[in-house]
Amino acid sequence: MHWNYSCPHCRSPLNPEDRVVVRAECEGRRFLVGLHPHPGNYEIELPPGEVIGRGTRWELSCPVCDRSLVSELSEDLCALDVHAAGETHRVYFSRIAGEEATFVVSAEGLLKDYGIDTDRYLEHLVHEKYMR
C-alpha cells in the first residue's frame, strides 16, 4: 500500500518520492530529513556528515509552509496527514531521536500503534479523534 503524506496546515504533499521530507532543526543545525513512509519503520536519511544524537528533541516542520509539525497532544509528538486506500488519517510520531512511537488515528480514534515506546503516549491518544 502506498502512503501519501501531507502537511496538516498547508496540505502540501511531503513524499513525492519514496521518503517523507521534513525540515529538522536542533542545537543550531537545520537540514532536510527523509523519513520512511511506512509507520513503524524508523529508518531515516540524513545529509552527508549529519548525525542525530539519541535522545535529542528535534523541531520538525513543513518544508513548504515552515509551520511546526509539533502536535497539540504532546510536546514530544509531531503530526502529519496520511492518505492511503482512499482514506485520510492523522499520523503522530515522536520527535525524540531514537524513540520508537508512531500512531495512526482515524475519525473513530486510534487505529494502530507502532514501536516499543508507545506506552509513554497512549494516554494522550486513547480518546483522540482525527479533526479536519
C-alpha positions in Angstrom: 0.0 0.0 0.0 1.3 3.5 -0.9 1.1 6.1 1.9 0.8 9.7 0.7 1.7 12.2 3.4 0.8 15.9 3.6 1.3 18.8 5.9 -1.7 19.2 8.3 -1.5 23.0 7.9 -1.0 23.7 4.2 -1.9 20.2 2.8 1.3 20.2 0.6 2.4 16.7 -0.3 5.6 15.7 1.6 6.6 12.4 -0.1 6.8 12.9 -3.8 9.3 10.0 -4.0 10.0 7.2 -1.5 10.7 9.3 1.6 8.6 11.8 3.6 10.6 15.0 3.6 10.5 17.4 6.7 12.8 20.1 7.9 14.7 19.2 11.1 16.3 21.7 13.5 18.2 21.2 16.8 21.0 23.0 18.5 21.6 25.4 15.6 21.7 22.7 13.0 19.0 22.8 10.3 18.5 20.4 7.3 16.0 18.3 5.5 15.4 14.7 6.7 13.9 11.8 4.8 11.6 9.6 6.9 10.5 6.1 5.8 6.8 6.3 4.8 5.7 3.1 6.4 4.6 3.6 10.0 6.8 1.7 12.4 9.9 1.8 10.1 12.3 4.1 11.8 14.9 4.4 9.0 15.9 8.0 8.2 18.0 9.6 5.6 20.3 12.5 6.7 22.5 14.8 4.7 26.1 13.5 4.4 28.0 14.2 7.6 25.0 14.8 9.8 24.2 12.7 12.9 21.2 12.8 15.1 22.1 12.1 18.7 19.9 9.6 20.5 17.5 11.3 23.0 17.7 14.8 21.4 14.4 16.6 20.7 14.1 17.9 17.2 11.9 20.7 15.9 10.2 19.3 12.8 8.4 21.5 10.4 6.9 21.5 6.9 9.5 22.4 4.2 6.8 24.2 2.2 4.9 26.4 4.7 7.5 26.3 7.5 4.9 25.6 10.2 5.8 23.4 13.1 4.6 19.8 13.0 4.5 19.5 16.8 1.2 18.2 17.9 -1.3 19.7 20.4 -1.4 16.2 22.1 2.1 16.3 23.4 5.2 18.5 23.0 7.1 15.3 22.1 4.8 14.2 19.2 4.6 15.6 15.6 1.6 15.1 13.3 1.1 14.6 9.6 -1.9 13.6 7.5 -1.7 10.4 5.6 -3.8 9.3 2.6 -4.0 5.6 1.8 -6.6 3.3 0.2 -9.0 6.3 -0.3 -9.0 7.3 3.4 -7.3 10.1 5.3 -5.9 9.6 8.8 -3.6 11.5 11.1 -0.2 10.0 12.0 1.5 11.1 15.2 5.2 10.2 15.8 7.9 11.0 18.3 10.3 13.8 17.6 12.8 12.4 20.2 15.7 10.8 18.3 15.8 7.1 18.8 12.3 6.9 20.4 10.0 4.5 18.5 6.4 5.7 18.9 4.0 6.1 16.0 0.2 6.2 16.0 -2.3 6.1 13.1 -5.6 7.8 14.2 -8.9 7.9 12.2 -12.1 9.8 12.8 -13.2 6.9 15.0 -10.0 7.0 17.1 -6.7 5.1 17.4 -6.3 2.6 14.6 -2.8 1.2 15.2 0.3 2.0 17.2 3.9 1.1 16.3 7.1 1.0 18.3 8.5 0.0 21.6 8.0 3.4 23.2 4.2 3.8 22.6 3.2 3.4 26.3 4.5 6.9 27.0 1.9 8.4 24.8 -1.1 6.1 24.8 -3.0 8.2 27.4 -2.8 11.2 25.0 -4.3 9.1 22.1 -7.0 6.9 23.6 -9.8 9.5 23.0 -8.2 11.4 20.1 -10.3 11.8 17.0 -9.0 12.9 13.7 -10.1 16.5 13.1 -10.1 18.2 9.7 
